[in-house]
Amino acid sequence: MIKNRKHGHIGLGTTDIEADVKWYIDVLGFELIGDFK
């Protein structure tokens, strides 16, 4: 049987980081806790 594991982070590729961050916050309700700019 496969057990669920917690996810600490994920990596995604993008061409428009500002728009993507806004989408994740506005649509999915994510919270931005830091960036690497």
Secondary structure, DSSP 8 states (H G I E B T S, - for coil): --------------S-HHHHHHHHHHHH---------
